[in-house]
Amino acid sequence: MKFSADVSSSSRKSRRAHFTAPSHIRRKLMAAGLSKDLRKKHDVRAIPVRKGDEVTVIRGQFKGREGKVLSVYRKKWVIHIEHLVREKVNGASVPIPIHPSNVAITTLKMTKDRESILSRKADGRKARSERA
């Protein structure tokens, strides 16, 4: 059911908006869920992933593997995780790309900005639950 007249419900337009999104919007689209204990601690479900976060792969071939995020490659919609590499035929190692929706953040790299984001999201969540 469509709620907002300002947003199209067309699949074609949604796909175009997603795949042509600029970098500052891709940051939000490339959010990852928090682990159960972080979710309970901060009262937030998901947050944009960033370099330095520690994550666990929860879906796919590399399920269960853990590591630190080495890079967030917004242009290709993927993140690269420490120790998740593949050896090429010539012996060089290349990082394996993982989509952020397939990982859970286990440790956040905290900054002042990140703390304000978490508190703002938690406050909004509390306000919504009080209205309901």
N, C-alpha and C positions, 0 to 999 in steps of 0.2 A: 504494500500500500504506500502511495506517495504522500509525503507529509509537507514538503516544501515546494512551492510553485517556482522557486528560483533555481532549483536543481533539476536537471534532466534525468529521466529514468531510462533513457536510451542506452542500450549496451554499447553501441558504436561510440557514442559521445563519452561514455564513462571510460572505455578502453583508451580512447584518444587522450583524454585528460590525464589518465594514469601514466601512459607511456611517453607523453611529451611534457610531463611535470618538470618544473625547474628544480634546482638543487635544494632550495630552502623548503620546498614542499616534499621532496623525496625524503628528506631527513625524517619527517613525521611519518611518512608512509613506510619507512624502514624501521619501524619500532619492533621491539621484541618483548615478549612477556617476561614477567619477573618470576623467580622461583617461589615456591609456596611460603618459605620463611620470610623472604623479602616482601612478598605481597602482604603478609600479615603485619610486618613491622611498619611499612610505609603507607598501608591502605591504598595502594595503587596497583592496578593490574598490569600495565605495560608502559614502557618509556622508550624513546628513541635510543637505539644502540650507538655507542661511541667507542673509539679506540681506547683501550685500557680496561674496558669491562671484562670480567671473566664470565664465560658462558659454557653451557652444556648443550650439546646437540640432542634434540629430543625426537627428531624424525629423520628418516632416510637411512642411507647406507652407513653413515658414520654415527648412528644413534649411540648415546652414552659417552662419546668422546668429550673431553673438557679442554679448555684452553683460554688464553687471553686473546682479545680481539686485536689483531695487528693493523687492520685497515678496514674502513667502511667505504666501499667502492660504489658510490651513488650512481655513477653513470651506467653500471652494469647491474644494479639492484642487488649486490651481494656483499658479504663480509668475508674477510680472510681471518682464520683462526690459527694461533700458534700450534705447532706440531701437526697440523692437518695439511700435509704436503704430499705430492705425487712425484715420483722420479720419472724424468723423461728418458727417452732412449739414449740420448747423449750424456746422461748422468746428472744433468741439471735438475734441481728440484723446483717445482712450481706450487704455489698455494692453491688449495682446492676451494672454489667458491661455494659458499653456503648462503641461502636466503635467510634473512633475519627472523622470519616467521617460524623457522624450523629450529630455533634455539631458545633457551631460557637463560636469562641473566641471573647468575648466582652471586656475583659481587659487583657492586657499582663503583665506578671511579667517581668519588664525590668531589664536587666543586660548589662554589657559592651558587652558581646558576642552576646547577642540578638540584640542590637543596630547595631552592625557591620553586622550581618546577614541581618537585614532589609535594611540597606543602600546598601549592596552588591546586594540584590535581586532587589531593586528599580532601581539601576544603570543599571543592566542588562536589565531590562524591558524598560528603556528609550532608551538604545542603540539599542534594537531590533526594537522599534517603529520608530527610526530615519532611520534605514536601509530600512524599508518597504516602 
